[in-house]
Amino acid sequence: MQVLIVRHAPAEDREAFARSGQSDELRPLSNKGKAKMLLNSKGLQTILPTIHRFAESPLIRAEQTADLLASAYPNAIRKTLPALAPDGSDSEVLSYLQQHANTSKTIALVGHEPDLGELATWLLSGEVENWMPLKKGAACLLEFRDDVEAGQAELCWMLRPKQLRQLAI
């Protein structure tokens, strides 16, 4: 099974949005972030032709990022996964992956930093660290050849947002 880990695209300015009085959970992607993520999605399609399932954080910016990714993969099943919200549970994400290991060849997870970097590090090494920070809109692909357990994944690739956009050209 392959696991694509994607950090949400650039969102509106945190401080400016805070002045609106709304919760940070409602902070959307910026227009520039949307445009960049649309190109990132096209770049992803060139190296990852199919995604079977998406799980996304319930925060608006992650949902909007997943929407843009889903435009490139319209047949994928989508689910909001609270464990992908900031300070979510890596073990709950692992449980989700294990539940779908036999039914989905490629699962995309869309969320936030530093949580995604910590999740990727844990899935690769079994260590609770963050050796793999992801920029906004970046992605990495992990693969489980056998058991879907922490420390059992292998890194296939990790690409910065600009690299993904270059693949779209």
C-alpha positions in Angstrom: 0.0 0.0 0.0 1.2 3.5 -0.8 0.5 6.5 1.4 0.7 10.0 0.0 1.2 12.7 2.7 0.3 16.2 1.6 0.5 19.4 3.6 -2.2 21.9 2.9 -1.5 24.7 0.5 -0.8 28.3 1.6 -3.7 29.8 3.5 -4.7 33.3 4.3 -2.5 35.3 6.7 -3.1 33.9 10.2 -2.9 37.3 12.0 -5.2 39.1 9.5 -7.7 36.3 9.6 -7.6 36.4 13.5 -8.8 40.0 13.3 -12.0 38.7 11.7 -12.9 37.1 15.0 -13.4 33.7 13.4 -11.7 30.5 14.6 -8.4 29.6 12.9 -10.1 26.3 11.9 -12.1 28.3 9.4 -9.0 30.0 7.8 -9.2 29.3 4.1 -6.6 28.9 1.4 -5.4 32.1 -0.2 -6.2 32.6 -3.9 -2.5 32.2 -4.6 -2.4 29.0 -2.5 -5.4 27.6 -4.5 -3.7 28.3 -7.8 -0.4 26.7 -6.7 -2.2 23.6 -5.3 -4.1 23.1 -8.5 -0.8 23.0 -10.4 0.7 20.7 -7.6 -2.2 18.3 -8.2 -1.5 18.2 -11.9 2.2 17.5 -11.2 1.2 14.7 -8.8 -0.9 13.1 -11.5 2.2 12.7 -13.7 3.9 10.6 -11.1 1.0 9.1 -9.3 -1.8 8.2 -11.7 -4.3 6.9 -9.2 -5.4 7.7 -5.7 -8.1 5.4 -4.3 -8.9 7.2 -1.1 -8.4 10.6 0.6 -8.5 11.4 4.3 -8.3 15.0 5.3 -8.1 17.1 8.4 -11.5 18.8 9.3 -9.9 22.3 9.1 -11.1 24.3 6.1 -7.6 24.8 4.5 -7.0 21.0 4.5 -10.5 20.4 3.1 -9.9 22.9 0.3 -6.5 21.3 -0.5 -8.2 17.9 -0.7 -10.9 19.4 -3.0 -8.2 20.6 -5.4 -6.4 17.2 -5.2 -9.7 15.4 -5.8 -10.2 17.4 -9.0 -7.3 15.5 -10.3 -8.5 12.2 -8.8 -12.3 12.4 -9.1 -12.9 8.7 -8.4 -11.2 8.6 -5.0 -13.3 8.1 -1.9 -13.0 11.0 0.6 -13.3 11.1 4.4 -12.7 13.7 7.0 -10.4 12.2 9.6 -10.2 14.2 12.9 -6.9 12.5 13.7 -5.3 14.6 10.9 -6.2 17.9 12.7 -3.4 19.7 14.5 -2.3 17.7 17.6 -4.2 14.7 16.2 -3.4 11.1 17.0 -0.8 9.3 14.9 -2.0 5.9 16.2 -5.6 6.8 15.0 -4.2 7.6 11.5 -2.3 4.3 11.5 -5.5 2.5 12.5 -7.3 4.2 9.6 -4.5 3.0 7.2 -4.7 -0.5 8.5 -8.4 -0.6 8.1 -8.1 0.2 4.4 -4.8 -1.6 3.6 -6.6 -4.4 1.7 -9.1 -2.2 -0.2 -7.0 0.8 -1.2 -3.7 0.7 -3.0 -3.0 4.4 -2.6 -4.3 6.6 0.2 -3.7 10.3 0.5 -3.5 12.1 3.8 -4.0 15.9 3.9 -3.1 17.8 7.0 -0.8 20.2 8.8 2.7 20.6 10.1 4.5 19.7 12.3 2.1 16.7 12.6 2.6 15.3 9.1 6.3 15.4 9.4 6.1 13.6 12.7 3.7 11.1 11.2 6.0 10.4 8.2 9.0 10.0 10.5 7.1 7.6 12.8 5.8 5.5 9.9 9.3 5.3 8.4 11.4 4.8 11.6 9.1 4.0 14.5 10.6 7.1 16.2 8.4 10.0 17.4 10.5 12.8 15.9 10.2 15.2 12.9 12.9 14.5 10.4 10.7 15.3 7.5 9.1 18.7 7.7 6.9 19.5 4.7 6.4 22.9 3.1 2.9 24.1 2.4 1.7 22.1 -0.6 4.5 19.6 -0.5 4.1 15.9 -0.7 5.9 12.6 0.1 5.0 9.1 -0.9 5.6 6.2 1.5 5.1 2.5 0.8 4.3 -0.4 3.0 5.4 -3.6 1.3 4.0 -5.9 4.1 2.6 -5.0 7.5 1.1 -1.5 7.9 2.9 -0.7 11.1 5.0 2.2 12.5 8.6 1.8 11.3 7.7 -0.4 8.4 7.2 2.2 5.6 9.8 3.0 2.9 10.2 6.5 1.4 9.6 6.5 -2.3 10.0 10.3 -2.8 9.5 13.7 -1.2 8.9 16.7 -3.3 8.7 20.4 -2.6 5.7 22.4 -4.0 7.8 24.0 -6.7 9.0 20.5 -7.9 5.4 19.4 -8.1 4.5 22.4 -10.2 7.4 21.8 -12.5 6.1 18.3 -13.2 2.8 19.9 -14.3 4.5 21.8 -17.2 
